[in-house]
Amino acid sequence: MAENPNSIGQIRELIFGETISQIEQHFEELEKKISELEHSASGAKQKLTELESQSNALEKRINKTANDSAESLQKELNAIRGSLNQKIDSLKDAAASRAELSSWFTEIGVRLKDAATD
């Protein structure tokens, strides 16, 4: 007995029609939600990439600023160190000159004393 394919489809539609329609509607809703989630995830990924790029740029700027500041401070420290060394050398020279003057005055005093006793 050959059955008409249309009649089988009609019987299937009568038996399962509402259930299949509900399942198809549920799948359509799920596909829509999945699409929305994929779109949201894509946007979030793009924002994350932008934030990473901004973070890297900021890190480079901070490092450059820190390096520039360190170099500037090092130059200033070297200049102060050089100035202090010059002042120390100058004080050492003055102290040596005073010691020499003291020695000369002592020697002059001894000679004057010897000359006075002679």
Secondary structure as the mmCIF struct_conf table of DSSP 4:
data_model
#
loop_
_struct_conf.conf_type_id
_struct_conf.id
_struct_conf.beg_label_comp_id
_struct_conf.beg_label_asym_id
_struct_conf.beg_label_seq_id
_struct_conf.end_label_comp_id
_struct_conf.end_label_asym_id
_struct_conf.end_label_seq_id
HELX_LH_PP_P HELX_LH_PP_P1 ALA A 2 ASN A 4
HELX_RH_AL_P HELX_RH_AL_P1 PRO A 5 THR A 117
#
